[in-house]
């Protein structure tokens, strides 16, 4: 059965006057569950949420503490009333406060050691997740927060990955694919989003007989290799384009709708921006594959099949 988003739980609680400790515990619990306070002792929660079961458990705890608790089902009477109820759960102010803290934290990133960066990222991740878990009716504020969190995580990733390329200026020259066949290509080892997508693009659309070398350091790049996605490489970030997008432009592939959509996804994951709906899933698959596969050749082969599927999906999807 599909949950009815217009169905609500009304939690009414009454505690003994002397139970200050229990009263505070209940208040903190309903707040953590994301309930909206209608008045002291009366709280509302969407019935379709995961927290509904926890609210029932809280009602049982109140009774065990010699209090009284009622959990009533309430049905919104019409669209106007449903919208009024939903407005009680607008998390925009929470996101605004969190984003302000995130912006201040970002200023400190260049001065922090690796351990401090990890602690900072975990702290803000916990705060973000706490809001997201009770964001029952996501809106524009939710989308903005998700994008800013990706940007923040990407900034930390860039600091912790010294070889991450810095964007250069200038134009992107067009290249003749015929001159780039059967070549040796090189990039940094432990492939991540832009590198694995670029390697897939090279192998699939530019140089079917490409050979790859995975570098421990960009300084180890062989003289006869075509480098990509590191400073000084033949193909790397230019302006606001990541390496995948530069390869598209270099070889005249940017008009391919499937590749362009993939490029937008890679861009958002690598340097931030408007997140594609498929981005989080691809990032999770890649992260899991990296943990299972220590060999970058195996990683490219496995993630390449995911990119093949995404390319087919993007190519056949209707234009937005």
PyMOL commands that set and color helices and strands:
alter all, ss='L'
color gray80, all
select helices_A, chain A and resi 20-32+51-64+79-87+92-111+114-133+140-160+177-180+193-206+218-220+243-250+257-271+279-292+296-316
alter helices_A, ss='H'
color red, helices_A
select strands_A, chain A and resi 7-14+36-39+42-46+68-75+184-188+211-215+226-227
alter strands_A, ss='S'
color yellow, strands_A
deselect
rebuild
show_as cartoon
